[in-house]
Amino acid sequence: MNNTKFTTDPQKMEEIVSLCKRRGFIFQSADLYGGLNGCWDYGPLGAELKRNLKDYWWRKMVQEREDIVGMDGSILNHQAVLTASGHVGGFSDPMVDCKICKKRYRADQIEPEDLICSEKKQGKKEERLCELTEEKDFNLMFKTKMGASADDNDPNAVAYLRPETAQSIFSQFKNVLDSSRQKIPFGIAQIGKAFRNEINPRNFTFRSREFEQMEIEYFCHPDDALALCDEWLETRLSFYEEIGIPRTQLHVLDVPDGERAHYSAKTYDIEYAFPFGIQELEGVAYRSNYDLTQHKTHSGKPIEYFDEQAGERYLPHVIEPSAGCDRTILALICEAYDQEELTNDKGKVETRTVLRFKPSMAPIKVGIFPLLKKNAEQVKIAKEIERELSAYMNVFYDEAGAVGRRYRRQDEVGTPYCLTIDFDTLGESGDELKNTVTLRHRDSMEQERVAIDELLPKLLKLIK
Ligand code: ATP
C-alpha cells in the first residue's frame, strides 16, 4: 500500500459509527447513563459478526492445524505471573496533563489539534494551547483485590485483570506440553478479554479499555525462529484476505531497531487503512525465550523442553501473532461499508448503503420474505424455509413493508442473500416455477429462481 496516497475520511467514520448504533452492531457501554469511556457493548448483529470472526480464527488457527492447541485462561491474573512478565514493573504509557484545563494526554500520541486548551483566557475569545506537565509513567493495568476478607494492605490479595492473554499461555506452557504431548514446533492459542486502562481511549472501538485478543504463542527451536516469524506474517496476511480485508488495504511495518521490545530481534506490525489513519491490527513478534525465562526464574520450576531425538534440553523461543478481535471487527465493517447511487424504476437516483461482508463473516446469511404478509400460503412456506435453514445458519424472517425496502434493510447489515416467496412459488404462473423462490444476491442485486429443495445445499456452498 502506498502510504503517501492515504487520506483520512472522518465523515465515513461518522457514518459507520452511526450505522453501528442504528442497526445494532455496537453501542457505547452504559449508554443510558452517559457512557463508560473506552467500553463497548456488541448488539445482536455485532455479537454475530464477532462470533463468526472468532469461530473462523479458531477453526483456521487451531482446529485445522495439528501443531496448535487451544486454551482458555482466567481473566484474573496472579500478581506473581505479571511481576515475572514485567507488567507490574513496567507496563505503562507516558502521561502528561495540561496545567490549565487538567486534560490528560498520552504523551506519545498527541495530535496538534488535541492541544487546544478547554479554558479560554479571561475576557479573550481566541483559543490558547495547553501547557503540559513533565511526562510521568502511568501503569495501564486494572488492579483488584481477591477474597472477602482481603486486607487493604495484604499484598497476597492483589490480582489484576489481565492486560494480554499471552501470560496465561506462558505460565501454563509446561502443563499444556505435558498434557497434550505436542513436539516443538507447536503453538498454544487463546481468544479472550484483555484490559488496559488506556489514557485516551479513541477512534470508536479501536483503542478501548476492555477488548478481546486472539493470540498464538508458537514455540520453536531458536535456529528456526526468524524464518518462522516471516512464515507467520504470510499466514496472518492470508487470513485477513480470507475474511475480506484485501492486501492492498494492509500495510506491514517492519518495526525498526530501537522501537522493538529489547528481547525481540524481529517484529512486524500488520496495519490497516482505517478511515482515521493507518493503524495496527496485529503484531507478529519474535520474543526470543524472554517470557519462559522470566517464568522459570521467578517460579524456580523447571519448565524446559526436552528434545528426545536430539538429546537437547532448552527453553523454546517463541513467535507471537497477536491480533485484536475488536480492531479486526472494526476493519471488517470499514472495509465492507459502501454507498452506491442507483436509479430506481421511476428514474429517481437513490443511495444504497451496503455492507459487503464476505458471506462467511456476515451476521445474517439469508433474509426470508413472503411477498405478501396477508397471503397465508406464502407465509407458511416462508416459515417452513426459515425453520429448515435456521438449523444451519443465521437467518432473518421479515414480512414488513415493500419487498424493495426489505432488501435495502438487509443490504445495510450485509446479508448476502435474500429469498422471496411469491405467487410463482404457489404455482400461479404454471408448474415450471411452482415450489421455486427468488434468490437475490446482495452485491450484484441479480435474482434467480431456485427450487425450494435445492436451497439448503446451494446456500451452504455459497456461505462457506
Ligand atoms: P498499540 O500500540 O496500538 O497500543 P500494542 O502494540 O500495545 O497496541 P499489543 O500489546 O501488541 O498492542 O497487543 C496486541 C493486539 O491487541 C494489538 O495489535 C491490537 O489489535 C490489540 N489491542 C491492544 N490494545 C488495544 C486496545 N486498547 N483496544 C483494542 N485493541 C487493542
Residues whose N, C-alpha, C, O or C-beta is under 5 A from the ligand:
A	BS01	ATP	E198 T205 F206 R207 S208 F211 Q213 E280 L281 E282 G283 S322 A323 G324 R327
